[in-house]
């Protein structure tokens, strides 16, 4: 898996972590851990993140 934390931060843009986390359906602290790559989201959460940002799971988590 390629570094994805920075990509998640870029996709979030000017939205707060709380706003993005609510839209994805996860806790703010969980999103923070994904953005700092302290945790790897399970597949169902990867799909929810991709849907929220309008990207593919491949683009976010596997494309260098």
N, CA, C and O atoms as a Maestro MAE file, in Angstrom:
{
 s_m_m2io_version
 :::
 2.0.0
}

f_m_ct {
 s_m_title
 :::
 protein
 m_atom[256] {
  # First column is atom index #
  i_m_mmod_type
  r_m_x_coord
  r_m_y_coord
  r_m_z_coord
  i_m_residue_number
  s_m_chain_name
  s_m_pdb_residue_name
  s_m_pdb_atom_name
  i_m_atomic_number
  :::
  1 25 0.846 -1.178 0.000 1 A "UNK " " N  " 7
  2 3 0.000 0.000 0.000 1 A "UNK " " CA " 6
  3 2 0.893 1.244 0.000 1 A "UNK " " C  " 6
  4 15 1.872 1.319 0.742 1 A "UNK " " O  " 8
  5 25 0.547 2.193 -0.824 2 A "UNK " " N  " 7
  6 3 1.324 3.432 -0.912 2 A "UNK " " CA " 6
  7 2 0.898 4.384 0.205 2 A "UNK " " C  " 6
  8 15 -0.176 4.215 0.782 2 A "UNK " " O  " 8
  9 25 1.728 5.382 0.516 3 A "UNK " " N  " 7
  10 3 1.318 6.366 1.527 3 A "UNK " " CA " 6
  11 2 0.018 7.065 1.109 3 A "UNK " " C  " 6
  12 15 -0.041 7.697 0.054 3 A "UNK " " O  " 8
  13 25 -0.990 6.949 1.918 4 A "UNK " " N  " 7
  14 3 -2.315 7.469 1.582 4 A "UNK " " CA " 6
  15 2 -2.746 8.624 2.491 4 A "UNK " " C  " 6
  16 15 -3.696 9.337 2.169 4 A "UNK " " O  " 8
  17 25 -2.067 8.813 3.612 5 A "UNK " " N  " 7
  18 3 -2.470 9.836 4.578 5 A "UNK " " CA " 6
  19 2 -2.492 11.230 3.990 5 A "UNK " " C  " 6
  20 15 -3.452 11.979 4.176 5 A "UNK " " O  " 8
  21 25 -1.428 11.578 3.277 6 A "UNK " " N  " 7
  22 3 -1.342 12.902 2.668 6 A "UNK " " CA " 6
  23 2 -2.452 13.088 1.635 6 A "UNK " " C  " 6
  24 15 -3.022 14.173 1.516 6 A "UNK " " O  " 8
  25 25 -2.754 12.028 0.893 7 A "UNK " " N  " 7
  26 3 -3.817 12.099 -0.108 7 A "UNK " " CA " 6
  27 2 -5.169 12.346 0.568 7 A "UNK " " C  " 6
  28 15 -5.985 13.115 0.060 7 A "UNK " " O  " 8
  29 25 -5.404 11.700 1.703 8 A "UNK " " N  " 7
  30 3 -6.663 11.918 2.421 8 A "UNK " " CA " 6
  31 2 -6.773 13.370 2.894 8 A "UNK " " C  " 6
  32 15 -7.843 13.975 2.818 8 A "UNK " " O  " 8
  33 25 -5.678 13.912 3.375 9 A "UNK " " N  " 7
  34 3 -5.671 15.311 3.827 9 A "UNK " " CA " 6
  35 2 -5.950 16.243 2.652 9 A "UNK " " C  " 6
  36 15 -6.722 17.194 2.781 9 A "UNK " " O  " 8
  37 25 -5.326 15.976 1.512 10 A "UNK " " N  " 7
  38 3 -5.549 16.809 0.322 10 A "UNK " " CA " 6
  39 2 -6.999 16.717 -0.147 10 A "UNK " " C  " 6
  40 15 -7.590 17.727 -0.526 10 A "UNK " " O  " 8
  41 25 -7.569 15.529 -0.126 11 A "UNK " " N  " 7
  42 3 -8.955 15.357 -0.558 11 A "UNK " " CA " 6
  43 2 -9.922 16.083 0.374 11 A "UNK " " C  " 6
  44 15 -10.936 16.622 -0.070 11 A "UNK " " O  " 8
  45 25 -9.607 16.095 1.654 12 A "UNK " " N  " 7
  46 3 -10.469 16.771 2.636 12 A "UNK " " CA " 6
  47 2 -10.497 18.273 2.397 12 A "UNK " " C  " 6
  48 15 -11.509 18.925 2.654 12 A "UNK " " O  " 8
  49 25 -9.400 18.821 1.910 13 A "UNK " " N  " 7
  50 3 -9.341 20.244 1.592 13 A "UNK " " CA " 6
  51 2 -9.594 21.111 2.805 13 A "UNK " " C  " 6
  52 15 -8.948 20.945 3.839 13 A "UNK " " O  " 8
  53 25 -10.538 22.044 2.683 14 A "UNK " " N  " 7
  54 3 -10.814 23.000 3.761 14 A "UNK " " CA " 6
  55 2 -11.859 22.502 4.752 14 A "UNK " " C  " 6
  56 15 -12.177 23.194 5.718 14 A "UNK " " O  " 8
  57 25 -12.387 21.322 4.521 15 A "UNK " " N  " 7
  58 3 -13.349 20.755 5.467 15 A "UNK " " CA " 6
  59 2 -12.613 20.361 6.742 15 A "UNK " " C  " 6
  60 15 -11.439 19.994 6.702 15 A "UNK " " O  " 8
  61 25 -13.300 20.439 7.852 16 A "UNK " " N  " 7
  62 3 -12.702 19.990 9.112 16 A "UNK " " CA " 6
  63 2 -12.707 18.460 9.142 16 A "UNK " " C  " 6
  64 15 -13.466 17.811 8.421 16 A "UNK " " O  " 8
  65 25 -11.851 17.905 9.983 17 A "UNK " " N  " 7
  66 3 -11.858 16.453 10.157 17 A "UNK " " CA " 6
  67 2 -13.227 15.991 10.639 17 A "UNK " " C  " 6
  68 15 -13.723 14.952 10.205 17 A "UNK " " O  " 8
  69 25 -13.833 16.757 11.529 18 A "UNK " " N  " 7
  70 3 -15.140 16.382 12.070 18 A "UNK " " CA " 6
  71 2 -16.201 16.316 10.974 18 A "UNK " " C  " 6
  72 15 -17.014 15.392 10.944 18 A "UNK " " O  " 8
  73 25 -16.187 17.292 10.082 19 A "UNK " " N  " 7
  74 3 -17.167 17.334 8.998 19 A "UNK " " CA " 6
  75 2 -16.974 16.150 8.051 19 A "UNK " " C  " 6
  76 15 -17.937 15.478 7.681 19 A "UNK " " O  " 8
  77 25 -15.729 15.902 7.666 20 A "UNK " " N  " 7
  78 3 -15.455 14.788 6.757 20 A "UNK " " CA " 6
  79 2 -15.769 13.449 7.426 20 A "UNK " " C  " 6
  80 15 -16.364 12.570 6.802 20 A "UNK " " O  " 8
  81 25 -15.378 13.295 8.675 21 A "UNK " " N  " 7
  82 3 -15.633 12.038 9.385 21 A "UNK " " CA " 6
  83 2 -17.129 11.760 9.479 21 A "UNK " " C  " 6
  84 15 -17.567 10.626 9.288 21 A "UNK " " O  " 8
  85 25 -17.910 12.795 9.773 22 A "UNK " " N  " 7
  86 3 -19.363 12.623 9.856 22 A "UNK " " CA " 6
  87 2 -19.925 12.182 8.509 22 A "UNK " " C  " 6
  88 15 -20.778 11.297 8.451 22 A "UNK " " O  " 8
  89 25 -19.450 12.796 7.425 23 A "UNK " " N  " 7
  90 3 -19.911 12.431 6.093 23 A "UNK " " CA " 6
  91 2 -19.544 11.004 5.711 23 A "UNK " " C  " 6
  92 15 -20.290 10.330 5.000 23 A "UNK " " O  " 8
  93 25 -18.397 10.553 6.184 24 A "UNK " " N  " 7
  94 3 -17.946 9.191 5.885 24 A "UNK " " CA " 6
  95 2 -18.653 8.187 6.797 24 A "UNK " " C  " 6
  96 15 -18.901 7.046 6.406 24 A "UNK " " O  " 8
  97 25 -18.974 8.625 8.019 25 A "UNK " " N  " 7
  98 3 -19.631 7.747 8.979 25 A "UNK " " CA " 6
  99 2 -18.666 7.101 9.958 25 A "UNK " " C  " 6
  100 15 -18.893 5.987 10.431 25 A "UNK " " O  " 8
  101 25 -17.581 7.816 10.258 26 A "UNK " " N  " 7
  102 3 -16.583 7.327 11.214 26 A "UNK " " CA " 6
  103 2 -16.303 8.414 12.243 26 A "UNK " " C  " 6
  104 15 -16.715 9.561 12.074 26 A "UNK " " O  " 8
  105 25 -15.604 8.047 13.303 27 A "UNK " " N  " 7
  106 3 -15.238 9.019 14.336 27 A "UNK " " CA " 6
  107 2 -14.143 9.946 13.829 27 A "UNK " " C  " 6
  108 15 -13.323 9.557 12.997 27 A "UNK " " O  " 8
  109 25 -14.136 11.166 14.334 28 A "UNK " " N  " 7
  110 3 -13.109 12.138 13.961 28 A "UNK " " CA " 6
  111 2 -11.713 11.607 14.282 28 A "UNK " " C  " 6
  112 15 -10.786 11.761 13.487 28 A "UNK " " O  " 8
  113 25 -11.571 10.988 15.440 29 A "UNK " " N  " 7
  114 3 -10.260 10.445 15.824 29 A "UNK " " CA " 6
  115 2 -9.811 9.336 14.876 29 A "UNK " " C  " 6
  116 15 -8.619 9.183 14.611 29 A "UNK " " O  " 8
  117 25 -10.757 8.576 14.376 30 A "UNK " " N  " 7
  118 3 -10.425 7.505 13.432 30 A "UNK " " CA " 6
  119 2 -9.904 8.101 12.133 30 A "UNK " " C  " 6
  120 15 -8.903 7.628 11.595 30 A "UNK " " O  " 8
  121 25 -10.565 9.126 11.626 31 A "UNK " " N  " 7
  122 3 -10.094 9.790 10.411 31 A "UNK " " CA " 6
  123 2 -8.698 10.350 10.633 31 A "UNK " " C  " 6
  124 15 -7.840 10.252 9.756 31 A "UNK " " O  " 8
  125 25 -8.471 10.934 11.795 32 A "UNK " " N  " 7
  126 3 -7.146 11.461 12.121 32 A "UNK " " CA " 6
  127 2 -6.081 10.370 12.073 32 A "UNK " " C  " 6
  128 15 -4.973 10.596 11.588 32 A "UNK " " O  " 8
  129 25 -6.421 9.199 12.575 33 A "UNK " " N  " 7
  130 3 -5.454 8.090 12.541 33 A "UNK " " CA " 6
  131 2 -5.199 7.605 11.117 33 A "UNK " " C  " 6
  132 15 -4.084 7.202 10.785 33 A "UNK " " O  " 8
  133 25 -6.224 7.643 10.281 34 A "UNK " " N  " 7
  134 3 -6.026 7.277 8.871 34 A "UNK " " CA " 6
  135 2 -5.136 8.315 8.185 34 A "UNK " " C  " 6
  136 15 -4.245 7.962 7.412 34 A "UNK " " O  " 8
  137 25 -5.379 9.586 8.469 35 A "UNK " " N  " 7
  138 3 -4.600 10.650 7.831 35 A "UNK " " CA " 6
  139 2 -3.136 10.640 8.265 35 A "UNK " " C  " 6
  140 15 -2.263 11.056 7.503 35 A "UNK " " O  " 8
  141 25 -2.862 10.177 9.465 36 A "UNK " " N  " 7
  142 3 -1.475 10.083 9.940 36 A "UNK " " CA " 6
  143 2 -0.910 8.681 9.745 36 A "UNK " " C  " 6
  144 15 0.211 8.385 10.157 36 A "UNK " " O  " 8
  145 25 -1.696 7.836 9.118 37 A "UNK " " N  " 7
  146 3 -1.324 6.454 8.788 37 A "UNK " " CA " 6
  147 2 -0.978 5.623 10.024 37 A "UNK " " C  " 6
  148 15 -0.137 4.725 9.966 37 A "UNK " " O  " 8
  149 25 -1.632 5.931 11.136 38 A "UNK " " N  " 7
  150 3 -1.488 5.122 12.346 38 A "UNK " " CA " 6
  151 2 -2.385 3.896 12.282 38 A "UNK " " C  " 6
  152 15 -2.154 2.911 12.983 38 A "UNK " " O  " 8
  153 25 -3.405 3.961 11.442 39 A "UNK " " N  " 7
  154 3 -4.308 2.834 11.225 39 A "UNK " " CA " 6
  155 2 -4.591 2.717 9.739 39 A "UNK " " C  " 6
  156 15 -4.545 3.703 9.003 39 A "UNK " " O  " 8
  157 25 -4.884 1.494 9.308 40 A "UNK " " N  " 7
  158 3 -5.277 1.236 7.926 40 A "UNK " " CA " 6
  159 2 -6.769 0.912 7.942 40 A "UNK " " C  " 6
  160 15 -7.201 0.020 8.672 40 A "UNK " " O  " 8
  161 25 -7.551 1.625 7.148 41 A "UNK " " N  " 7
  162 3 -8.996 1.347 7.167 41 A "UNK " " CA " 6
  163 2 -9.312 -0.024 6.582 41 A "UNK " " C  " 6
  164 15 -8.658 -0.481 5.645 41 A "UNK " " O  " 8
  165 25 -10.326 -0.670 7.152 42 A "UNK " " N  " 7
  166 3 -10.769 -1.940 6.572 42 A "UNK " " CA " 6
  167 2 -11.455 -1.643 5.241 42 A "UNK " " C  " 6
  168 15 -11.772 -0.493 4.939 42 A "UNK " " O  " 8
  169 25 -11.676 -2.674 4.461 43 A "UNK " " N  " 7
  170 3 -12.164 -2.487 3.093 43 A "UNK " " CA " 6
  171 2 -13.483 -1.716 3.027 43 A "UNK " " C  " 6
  172 15 -13.652 -0.860 2.159 43 A "UNK " " O  " 8
  173 25 -14.407 -2.005 3.923 44 A "UNK " " N  " 7
  174 3 -15.696 -1.308 3.872 44 A "UNK " " CA " 6
  175 2 -15.529 0.192 4.136 44 A "UNK " " C  " 6
  176 15 -16.263 1.005 3.572 44 A "UNK " " O  " 8
  177 25 -14.581 0.557 4.977 45 A "UNK " " N  " 7
  178 3 -14.323 1.981 5.246 45 A "UNK " " CA " 6
  179 2 -13.594 2.613 4.059 45 A "UNK " " C  " 6
  180 15 -13.857 3.767 3.721 45 A "UNK " " O  " 8
  181 25 -12.691 1.880 3.429 46 A "UNK " " N  " 7
  182 3 -12.037 2.402 2.220 46 A "UNK " " CA " 6
  183 2 -13.086 2.758 1.176 46 A "UNK " " C  " 6
  184 15 -12.981 3.789 0.512 46 A "UNK " " O  " 8
  185 25 -14.089 1.912 1.030 47 A "UNK " " N  " 7
  186 3 -15.151 2.167 0.055 47 A "UNK " " CA " 6
  187 2 -15.949 3.409 0.453 47 A "UNK " " C  " 6
  188 15 -16.272 4.238 -0.398 47 A "UNK " " O  " 8
  189 25 -16.266 3.540 1.744 48 A "UNK " " N  " 7
  190 3 -17.013 4.713 2.215 48 A "UNK " " CA " 6
  191 2 -16.222 5.997 1.996 48 A "UNK " " C  " 6
  192 15 -16.788 7.017 1.603 48 A "UNK " " O  " 8
  193 25 -14.911 5.951 2.251 49 A "UNK " " N  " 7
  194 3 -14.051 7.116 2.026 49 A "UNK " " CA " 6
  195 2 -14.031 7.473 0.543 49 A "UNK " " C  " 6
  196 15 -14.180 8.639 0.179 49 A "UNK " " O  " 8
  197 25 -13.849 6.473 -0.304 50 A "UNK " " N  " 7
  198 3 -13.805 6.701 -1.752 50 A "UNK " " CA " 6
  199 2 -15.125 7.297 -2.247 50 A "UNK " " C  " 6
  200 15 -15.123 8.228 -3.052 50 A "UNK " " O  " 8
  201 25 -16.245 6.764 -1.768 51 A "UNK " " N  " 7
  202 3 -17.555 7.289 -2.156 51 A "UNK " " CA " 6
  203 2 -17.714 8.747 -1.708 51 A "UNK " " C  " 6
  204 15 -18.207 9.585 -2.462 51 A "UNK " " O  " 8
  205 25 -17.297 9.035 -0.487 52 A "UNK " " N  " 7
  206 3 -17.427 10.394 0.044 52 A "UNK " " CA " 6
  207 2 -16.644 11.398 -0.798 52 A "UNK " " C  " 6
  208 15 -17.133 12.493 -1.079 52 A "UNK " " O  " 8
  209 25 -15.433 11.025 -1.199 53 A "UNK " " N  " 7
  210 3 -14.594 11.945 -1.959 53 A "UNK " " CA " 6
  211 2 -14.788 11.826 -3.473 53 A "UNK " " C  " 6
  212 15 -14.178 12.586 -4.226 53 A "UNK " " O  " 8
  213 25 -15.614 10.901 -3.931 54 A "UNK " " N  " 7
  214 3 -15.867 10.755 -5.356 54 A "UNK " " CA " 6
  215 2 -14.671 10.215 -6.120 54 A "UNK " " C  " 6
  216 15 -14.465 10.551 -7.286 54 A "UNK " " O  " 8
  217 25 -13.893 9.385 -5.465 55 A "UNK " " N  " 7
  218 3 -12.710 8.775 -6.074 55 A "UNK " " CA " 6
  219 2 -12.837 7.271 -5.972 55 A "UNK " " C  " 6
  220 15 -13.755 6.764 -5.328 55 A "UNK " " O  " 8
  221 25 -11.920 6.555 -6.605 56 A "UNK " " N  " 7
  222 3 -11.912 5.099 -6.466 56 A "UNK " " CA " 6
  223 2 -10.983 4.717 -5.318 56 A "UNK " " C  " 6
  224 15 -10.066 5.460 -4.969 56 A "UNK " " O  " 8
  225 25 -11.234 3.559 -4.745 57 A "UNK " " N  " 7
  226 3 -10.355 3.033 -3.697 57 A "UNK " " CA " 6
  227 2 -8.935 2.920 -4.244 57 A "UNK " " C  " 6
  228 15 -7.968 3.221 -3.545 57 A "UNK " " O  " 8
  229 25 -8.819 2.490 -5.479 58 A "UNK " " N  " 7
  230 3 -7.517 2.349 -6.132 58 A "UNK " " CA " 6
  231 2 -6.770 3.685 -6.151 58 A "UNK " " C  " 6
  232 15 -5.590 3.745 -5.807 58 A "UNK " " O  " 8
  233 25 -7.455 4.746 -6.552 59 A "UNK " " N  " 7
  234 3 -6.831 6.071 -6.636 59 A "UNK " " CA " 6
  235 2 -6.338 6.568 -5.280 59 A "UNK " " C  " 6
  236 15 -5.275 7.182 -5.194 59 A "UNK " " O  " 8
  237 25 -7.092 6.309 -4.236 60 A "UNK " " N  " 7
  238 3 -6.737 6.830 -2.915 60 A "UNK " " CA " 6
  239 2 -5.679 5.985 -2.231 60 A "UNK " " C  " 6
  240 15 -4.714 6.521 -1.687 60 A "UNK " " O  " 8
  241 25 -5.846 4.678 -2.253 61 A "UNK " " N  " 7
  242 3 -5.032 3.818 -1.410 61 A "UNK " " CA " 6
  243 2 -3.930 3.040 -2.128 61 A "UNK " " C  " 6
  244 15 -3.011 2.545 -1.476 61 A "UNK " " O  " 8
  245 25 -3.999 2.921 -3.437 62 A "UNK " " N  " 7
  246 3 -3.038 2.056 -4.117 62 A "UNK " " CA " 6
  247 2 -2.254 2.695 -5.251 62 A "UNK " " C  " 6
  248 15 -1.289 2.100 -5.732 62 A "UNK " " O  " 8
  249 25 -2.633 3.883 -5.692 63 A "UNK " " N  " 7
  250 3 -1.914 4.547 -6.773 63 A "UNK " " CA " 6
  251 2 -0.824 5.442 -6.189 63 A "UNK " " C  " 6
  252 15 -1.101 6.294 -5.345 63 A "UNK " " O  " 8
  253 25 0.412 5.248 -6.640 64 A "UNK " " N  " 7
  254 3 1.516 6.080 -6.099 64 A "UNK " " CA " 6
  255 2 1.372 7.546 -6.470 64 A "UNK " " C  " 6
  256 15 2.212 8.363 -6.094 64 A "UNK " " O  " 8
  :::
 }
 m_bond[255] {
  # First column is bond index #
  i_m_from
  i_m_to
  i_m_order
  :::
  1 1 2 1
  2 2 3 1
  3 3 4 2
  4 3 5 1
  5 5 6 1
  6 6 7 1
  7 7 8 2
  8 7 9 1
  9 9 10 1
  10 10 11 1
  11 11 12 2
  12 11 13 1
  13 13 14 1
  14 14 15 1
  15 15 16 2
  16 15 17 1
  17 17 18 1
  18 18 19 1
  19 19 20 2
  20 19 21 1
  21 21 22 1
  22 22 23 1
  23 23 24 2
  24 23 25 1
  25 25 26 1
  26 26 27 1
  27 27 28 2
  28 27 29 1
  29 29 30 1
  30 30 31 1
  31 31 32 2
  32 31 33 1
  33 33 34 1
  34 34 35 1
  35 35 36 2
  36 35 37 1
  37 37 38 1
  38 38 39 1
  39 39 40 2
  40 39 41 1
  41 41 42 1
  42 42 43 1
  43 43 44 2
  44 43 45 1
  45 45 46 1
  46 46 47 1
  47 47 48 2
  48 47 49 1
  49 49 50 1
  50 50 51 1
  51 51 52 2
  52 51 53 1
  53 53 54 1
  54 54 55 1
  55 55 56 2
  56 55 57 1
  57 57 58 1
  58 58 59 1
  59 59 60 2
  60 59 61 1
  61 61 62 1
  62 62 63 1
  63 63 64 2
  64 63 65 1
  65 65 66 1
  66 66 67 1
  67 67 68 2
  68 67 69 1
  69 69 70 1
  70 70 71 1
  71 71 72 2
  72 71 73 1
  73 73 74 1
  74 74 75 1
  75 75 76 2
  76 75 77 1
  77 77 78 1
  78 78 79 1
  79 79 80 2
  80 79 81 1
  81 81 82 1
  82 82 83 1
  83 83 84 2
  84 83 85 1
  85 85 86 1
  86 86 87 1
  87 87 88 2
  88 87 89 1
  89 89 90 1
  90 90 91 1
  91 91 92 2
  92 91 93 1
  93 93 94 1
  94 94 95 1
  95 95 96 2
  96 95 97 1
  97 97 98 1
  98 98 99 1
  99 99 100 2
  100 99 101 1
  101 101 102 1
  102 102 103 1
  103 103 104 2
  104 103 105 1
  105 105 106 1
  106 106 107 1
  107 107 108 2
  108 107 109 1
  109 109 110 1
  110 110 111 1
  111 111 112 2
  112 111 113 1
  113 113 114 1
  114 114 115 1
  115 115 116 2
  116 115 117 1
  117 117 118 1
  118 118 119 1
  119 119 120 2
  120 119 121 1
  121 121 122 1
  122 122 123 1
  123 123 124 2
  124 123 125 1
  125 125 126 1
  126 126 127 1
  127 127 128 2
  128 127 129 1
  129 129 130 1
  130 130 131 1
  131 131 132 2
  132 131 133 1
  133 133 134 1
  134 134 135 1
  135 135 136 2
  136 135 137 1
  137 137 138 1
  138 138 139 1
  139 139 140 2
  140 139 141 1
  141 141 142 1
  142 142 143 1
  143 143 144 2
  144 143 145 1
  145 145 146 1
  146 146 147 1
  147 147 148 2
  148 147 149 1
  149 149 150 1
  150 150 151 1
  151 151 152 2
  152 151 153 1
  153 153 154 1
  154 154 155 1
  155 155 156 2
  156 155 157 1
  157 157 158 1
  158 158 159 1
  159 159 160 2
  160 159 161 1
  161 161 162 1
  162 162 163 1
  163 163 164 2
  164 163 165 1
  165 165 166 1
  166 166 167 1
  167 167 168 2
  168 167 169 1
  169 169 170 1
  170 170 171 1
  171 171 172 2
  172 171 173 1
  173 173 174 1
  174 174 175 1
  175 175 176 2
  176 175 177 1
  177 177 178 1
  178 178 179 1
  179 179 180 2
  180 179 181 1
  181 181 182 1
  182 182 183 1
  183 183 184 2
  184 183 185 1
  185 185 186 1
  186 186 187 1
  187 187 188 2
  188 187 189 1
  189 189 190 1
  190 190 191 1
  191 191 192 2
  192 191 193 1
  193 193 194 1
  194 194 195 1
  195 195 196 2
  196 195 197 1
  197 197 198 1
  198 198 199 1
  199 199 200 2
  200 199 201 1
  201 201 202 1
  202 202 203 1
  203 203 204 2
  204 203 205 1
  205 205 206 1
  206 206 207 1
  207 207 208 2
  208 207 209 1
  209 209 210 1
  210 210 211 1
  211 211 212 2
  212 211 213 1
  213 213 214 1
  214 214 215 1
  215 215 216 2
  216 215 217 1
  217 217 218 1
  218 218 219 1
  219 219 220 2
  220 219 221 1
  221 221 222 1
  222 222 223 1
  223 223 224 2
  224 223 225 1
  225 225 226 1
  226 226 227 1
  227 227 228 2
  228 227 229 1
  229 229 230 1
  230 230 231 1
  231 231 232 2
  232 231 233 1
  233 233 234 1
  234 234 235 1
  235 235 236 2
  236 235 237 1
  237 237 238 1
  238 238 239 1
  239 239 240 2
  240 239 241 1
  241 241 242 1
  242 242 243 1
  243 243 244 2
  244 243 245 1
  245 245 246 1
  246 246 247 1
  247 247 248 2
  248 247 249 1
  249 249 250 1
  250 250 251 1
  251 251 252 2
  252 251 253 1
  253 253 254 1
  254 254 255 1
  255 255 256 2
  :::
 }
}
